[in-house]
Amino acid sequence: MSTDDVYAREEHFRRLVGKLPPMDPVDLRRIDGTTAVGRRQLLSARDRILATASKARGNPVVGGVAASILHGNPWFDPAFRVELLRVPSGCGKRLEGRASRRFELAIADVMELDDILVTTPVRTAFDVGRLVPEWRGLGQLDALHRATSFSIPLLNRYILEHKGWRHIRQLRAIAPLIDGRAESPQESCLRLLMIRSDLPTPDLQIPVRDETGRVFARADLGYEELLICIEYDGAEFHSSEARRDRDARRDDKLRNLGWRVIRVDAEKLWDKPWLVLREIEDALRERGAY
């Protein structure tokens, strides 16, 4: 590296540091732009939300993805924003890592959880189900329903009472597809892809029995009547050699029992969805279904 390059990097660093806010006391750090916590303190997503909401001004209500996490949803983007809903006169200062919005919330939309105010499961479903694109909204709805078993009829009534809200048509379209048996947003996305492509609606979490009647596997999606098993391979669960070997032995056993096994990974789902659909359609036709 030349001397000029070193000087250029030092100048860039000086300018960057000059834009940073003054340092907090040595034992503190800030999350979401303002909330001070111990510098050695390691926070879970839930801890982060509770810390941010409890120290915010104006008694806000936690909503959106942050509310779904507090209700038990384990599936979320690690870089999620803590969404704080406030009455129109409340403090709406927007800070890094969190978003403040002003809404008129009905009393029935709010509950107390861990000493802070949070939108109810149904109101939370109404909000996360309008996240775009629609596969993201459905993934959030499935995960929230898995965690809370919120009332889908109540959600449908809420949708009817809030016509004209942003992305309400999307929510109205995907609400009938909510299924808390989905075990990941990617499974929800795959199911939505199949339905939008006019394939038959798949079964979820299909129990597979061996010759003795013992359940030895559960298919993520598929068609139980046709013995078609569709598995989504998430990198976090299928990247180890031991897990791949176990999956291979499981697939061999499924095939010996007459099952057609289709595996879908992130690359196929996002980059080559037409290949996924073709493989599923071919399997259906091989089994005499259309």
C-alpha positions, 0 to 999 in steps of 0.5 A, a space after each residue: 500500500 502506498 503512502 498516499 493510500 495510507 493518508 487517504 484512509 486516515 483522512 476518511 477515518 477522521 471524517 467518519 469519526 467526526 460525524 459520530 456523536 460524543 461517546 457515552 460513559 465507558 460502561 454504556 452503549 446505545 441501541 436504536 440510536 438513543 437507548 443506553 444499555 450496559 456496554 457488556 450487556 448482550 441483548 436478545 431481540 426481545 430484550 432490545 424491544 423492551 429496552 427501547 420501548 420502556 425508555 421511549 417518551 410518550 408511552 408508545 405502543 409496540 407494533 409491527 414485527 417487533 410486536 410479533 416478536 414479543 408475541 413469540 414469533 421466532 422468524 424475523 429479519 435480524 435488522 428489524 426496526 422497533 416500530 412504536 405507535 403513538 397517539 397523534 399528539 405523542 412524540 414522533 421523533 424518528 431515530 436510528 433503528 426504530 420508527 415512530 408512527 402516529 395512529 389512532 389505536 382503539 383500546 381493544 387494539 392494545 394490551 400490556 405485555 412485560 410492562 409495556 404496551 403492545 398491539 394485540 395479536 389480531 392487530 399485529 396480524 393486521 399490520 404484519 400481513 400488509 408488509 410487502 411483498 406478499 410472501 413476506 406478509 404471509 410468512 409473518 402471518 403464518 409465524 404469528 399464528 403459530 405463536 399465538 393462534 390468533 382468531 382468523 375470523 376476528 382478523 377478517 372482521 378487522 379487515 372489513 372494518 378498515 377498508 382503504 388502508 395501505 396494502 389492505 388488498 394484499 392482506 385480504 388476498 392472503 388471509 385465507 392462506 394463513 396456516 400456523 403449521 408452516 415452520 419457516 417464512 420460506 415454507 410459506 413463500 414456497 406454498 404461496 408460489 405453488 398456489 399463485 401458479 395454480 398448483 393444487 394447495 399442498 398439505 403441510 407437515 405430513 406425517 410419514 409412517 414406516 412399515 410398522 406404522 411408526 411416524 419417522 418423518 414429517 414432510 414440510 409440504 406435499 400431497 399425502 394422497 399421492 405420496 409426494 413429499 416437498 422439503 425446503 432445505 434451509 441453510 441453517 439446518 441442512 449445511 452440516 455433513 451429518 445433517 445431509 447424511 441423515 437427510 439422504 438416509 431419510 430420503 432413501 427410506 421415503 423412496 422405498 415406501 413409494 414417496 416422490 421426494 422433491 427438495 427445494 433450497 434458497 437458490 432454487 426458490 429465489 433464483 429459479 422458481 420455474 424449475 421448482 414448479 416444473 418439478 412439482 408439476 411433473 411429479 403430479 402428472 406422474 401420479 395421475 393428478 393435474 
